Amino acid sequence: MKPSGKDELNLGTNVVEELLPHTRPLLLVDRVVEFRDGDQPELKAQKYIGANEPVFEGHFRRFHLWPGIFTQEGLGQSCFLLYWILVVRHRWNEQNGEPDDVLTALRNLELGYRLHPGFNAEMAEFLRAQLPQDGFAMGMSSGVELRFLKPVYGGCRLDYTVRLTHEVQKQARFEVLAAVDGDPVVQGTMTARVDVGLSTAIIDF
């Protein structure tokens, strides 16, 4: 199902690299395609698995089997992206701004990387000013309950769907799903410790 114009984000690799603290080869989200607000905010993202991924050199050489832990990490990074968007929207709302302005600013940032004439440099600087400067980190822990349903191979696209279902004190719980061609390959929940201040957002999975 194609996202509505309001939900669609269509953020490419360059924007994702600005939002996540991870670097390649462990940056495991290539694109954000959709964000939905509401009682249970949701984000959809994607990872394209090429035959030349560095991990294939040492993981079942000459057999392009994608490590399950990489799918788990990609889901965790998608949760991180979802929570980052929620934090910035919340901060902007506290400053009497419209939360959807943050989505507009993200779409504008993508225009800049596309060399689009409609790109607004001032809006891009506003968005970058919201990025936490210190203490922005995420790590996996025992708060992960996943079922690995099917293997994933090189040459496919992983579709991530993550949904924030509960947030109590400093704990945030996400329902997560990874699929290939609409067929679930990993499904479960991830629980994060969240510590958000005026200039920091720390998520420990």
N, C-alpha and C positions, 0 to 999 in steps of 0.2 A: 504494500500500500504506500503510495507516494505521500510524503508529508505535506501538510497545508503550507501556504506561503508564510503564515505566522510561525509555524514550528520549524521550518527548514532553516538550516544554518549554512551548510555547504562550505565548511572551513577546510582548506587543504593543509598539506604537510607543513608549510612554513609557519602558518598560524599556530598549528598544534605544537610546533617546536618552541614557540614563544610562551605557550601556556603551561607546558610540562617541564619539570626540572630534569627529565631524563634526556640522555643523548644516545645516538646510534652506537652500537647495534641494539641497545636495549630500549629504544623508543619504539613502542609496539602499537601505536595508533597512527594511522596515516591520514585519516579524515574524520571529521565530525559532520554528520549529515542532518541531525535533528535534535532539538531540545524542546521539551514540553514541561511547562510549569503546572502547578496544581497541588493537591493534597499529597501526591506521590510523584515528585518531579522525575523526569525520565530523559535520558540521553542515548542517542544511537551513534555509533562510530564504526569505523572499518579499518581493517588491516589487509593489505595485499601481500600475499606470500609468493615471492619470486623464486625461481630455481637457483638464483645466485645468492641466497641468504647466507651470511657467514656461518651460521650454526650448522648448515648442511655439510660443511667440511669435516666436522668431527662427530656428528650425530647420525649414525647409520649411513656412513659414507656411500655414495652412489644410490641411496634410497632416501628420497626427500620426504621424510616423516617429520612433521612439525612437532617439537617438544610440547607436551601438555602444560608444562610450567610456563611456557611463553604465552599460551592462551590465557592462563590464569593471570599473568602479569599484565597482559593487554586489557583484561577486564578490570583489574585494579586501577590502571591508568585511566580508563574510561570513567570509573567512579570518581577519581581525582578531578577530572575535567568537569564532571557534573557538579561536584561540590564547589569547585572554584567559581563556576558561573553563578551558583546560588549565593555564595559569599559576596561576590562583587555586586550582584543585583540588590542584596540586602543593604550593603553599605551605601549604594547609590540612593536607595529609597530613604535611608536615614538622613540623607542630605537633601531631601525633598525633590529628588529626581525621579523620573519614570524608569522603573526597572527594565522595561523593554529597550531603553536607550542603550543598555549594555549589549544587547543582541545586535542592535543596529551598528554599534561600534565594532563588534566582532566581524560582522559582514563587511564593514568598510575596510577593516584591516586586510581581509582577503582580497578586496579590490586592489589594494596597494601592491600585493604580491602578483596580481594579474596584470599590472601596469594599465589599469583601467582609468580612463580620464575622469571618472566620477569619484576617484579616491580623494578623501578629505584628510590631509596630514594633521590638522589640529585635532580632529576626532581621534586619530590614531594615538596621538600623544596623551590624550585624556585616558584612553584605555590602558596604555602602558604605565601610566601613573598609578593605576589601581593594582598593578602586579606587586605581590609581596616581595620585599627586597631581602629578607633574612628568614631563616628557619622554615623554608618551604621544602618539605620532604615527605616521603611516603615509603613505608616498608611493610612487607608481609609478616603476618604472625598467625597464631592459631585461630584467629577469628574468621577462618575461611572454611566453608563447607560446600564442596563442589562434587558433582558427579560428571565423570568423563565418559561420554556416551559413545563417541565414535572417533576414529583417528582423523587427523587433518594432514593434508599433503601439500607440497609445493605446487604452485600454479593455481591456487584458489584464492577466494576472498573471504576473510572472516568478518562476519557482521556481529558487532557487540551491541547488546541492549542492557542498560543498567538503570535501576529505579531505586530511589531513596524511599524506603518504606517506614522507617522509624528513626527518631533521633531523641535520645534520652540522656540528659546531662552531657557527658563528653563522648557518647557512643552513637555512631551512625550505622544503620544497617541497610544494606543494599541487596535487592534481588538482581541476579545477573544471568545473562544468557549469551552464549556464543553460538552462531549458526553458520553453516555453509550451504548456499543455495536454498535457504529456508529450512534446512534440516538441522535441528539442535545437535551440537557436538559437546558442549559443556553447559551445565546449568546448576544453580545453587544460590548461596548467599555469601556475602562478605561483610564482616563487621569491622568498623574502623574506629579508632580513637581519634577524636577531632579536638584540636585546640586552636581556636580562632581568636586573634586579637585585632587591634587596629591596623597592624602592619604585617601580621603573620597569619599563616594558615598551615597547620601541620596535620597530616593525616597519617596515622600508623595502622596498617592492616595487620 
